[in-house]
Amino acid sequence: MLNIPIKDQFRESRVFNARLSVVGVVITVLILTLLLRLAYLQVFAHRHYETLSQANRIRPIPIQPPRGLILDRNGIILAQNYPVYTLQIIPEQVEDMKSLLAELGHVVNLNETDLKNFRKQLRDRPRFESLVLRSHLTEEEAARLAVKRPYFNGVELEARLQRHYPLTGLGVHFLGYVGRINEQEQGQIDKATYRGVDYIGKLGLEASYEKILLGQVGFEKVETNAHGRSLRTLDRIPPVAGKNLYLNIDAKLQALAEEALGKQRGAVVAIDPRTGGVLAFVSTPTYDPNPFVNGIDQGSYQALLNNPDKPLINRVLNGQYSPGSTIKAFLGLAALELKGFDPNKPVMCPGWYSLPDSSHVFRDWKRVGHGLVDLHDAVVQSCDVYFYKLAVAMGIDAIDKFLAPFGFGQKTGIDLDNESDGLLPSPEWKEARGQKWYPGETVVTGIGQGPLLVTPLQLADATAALADHGIRMKPELVRAIVDAKTGVAQEIAPVISAQIPLKNPHNLDIQIQNLTDVVNTRHGTAYHIGYNAPYKIAGKTGTAQVKSIAQGQFYREKDTPERLRDHALFIAFAPVGDPKIAVAVIVENGGHGGSAAAPIARKLMDYVILGKPQGTPEATKPEPENNE
């Protein structure tokens, strides 16, 4: 019997409907998912994707802010900005950088330094930023590049502001300079603050006032086409210029001091004792900071490094010298403060001194001696033997305690970085180095020799404290910070660093009179610079030994190599009674302070007090009886 299957249409219809329902549900879910996703993209994520879309055609371009100017107290510009043509590249718009650089080398001159700096920027900076390949294009190079620019994707020709020091080396040691941001600095700076900025202060005021001089970066929103070409500017946030610095420095006084030192190695510091304002800050030899802005070539830099005169050293801030007999200006005051000390008691100076039970001879600069001298005579004639004996009587601890408030052995706090401390020695200082303090070291400290070291800035600062009746002001280079746009000035208020603790303030008047007689009496070691001056000068000469002299031998300057000769020092302030300037001069290997350093100080004092350098006519200039 044949079995014929019977089709169950009802069952098949039910299965079909069930499948259709499942498919319908799936399609509905997919449609709902798409609708929800569409709603999310259109409503909730609208801003995010609009931003991404805009980023594909809108490019933010940082605008470099004009760096603040640096000017002297009379408005003479010491550091400025001027426009230069620059060749820039946007890496993300370049397909073959190697080929592009090769082609650009046929249009403008590219040296190894340019390429090295550019490759460093490629590693450190975002690819969408415009990177400088070459600055200071000549007009001819700029014209050639402008013609060929449409054929180079990612290449731009722009005029940028470049730092420039119009007086070249004048004041370079306090001004410092700017230079390209290096790899180490890239890791330290705030990337947002320095967007589009290629330079940063490296030394001097350019470094210590970097945040104030920098300003704030601006931005342009530029619409671009598919090839990255700018079509139009959509928005612009202008940069904020850095603030200007007005200094206490007088550029003409600075130039006068540098000219007076000439080719000699040395330092000159002039301070207004009433405010602490630094009027002159001279370290010679100087150098031109302009080549450092874009990266000095290796050969020129090595020449500066290997120069035996060491022009890169800031002698004012970091030169550490024995103060020589200039220290007697302060130890003479210390003697007056001693209980039971009689300044009128005569002391015999035979030209040498020895400690009890010692055969070692400490010589006076005057071989035959000064005979009987009191404190006044010892200061005026700069008698070493008197101060040898005074140092032994006081002891090194008392000497340290008295000199410390004058700022010796510590930073002055001037508004520059990397200031040296100098050295105010003590037995504890030597013990920390595993050494013993010897009585002979106390003896030579009395005349500013031995381990005692000062910077020219410390010496000028301490002299200003004498001039201002024991008030030591903090040295300041900057006088005011001025907003370039509004002209609003923030004056830098004078700050008192210390008040010299004196038991009897009248002792300071006695010592000032002693220092006045150094310059204004025939026996004074600086008599010839006070001659015919229409104002009173108080000062102290000094000679710092460079080469050790063996026992039984004598120093003969003419037989000594130039770089082993004594340093010449002089400190002074004027006018006595109403001081407007305190000055310290150091001439390396200059010989006698009275003849080498003091005349330089006189020129500066004449300029500040009289308005022009005057000095003593050579034909009528008298020689002092004592010349240390």
Order of alpha helices (4+ residues) and beta strands (2+ residues): alpha-alpha-beta-beta-beta-alpha-alpha-beta-alpha-beta-alpha-beta-alpha-beta-alpha-alpha-beta-beta-beta-alpha-beta-beta-alpha-alpha-alpha-alpha-beta-beta-beta-beta-alpha-alpha-alpha-alpha-alpha-alpha-beta-beta-beta-beta-alpha-alpha-beta-beta-beta-alpha
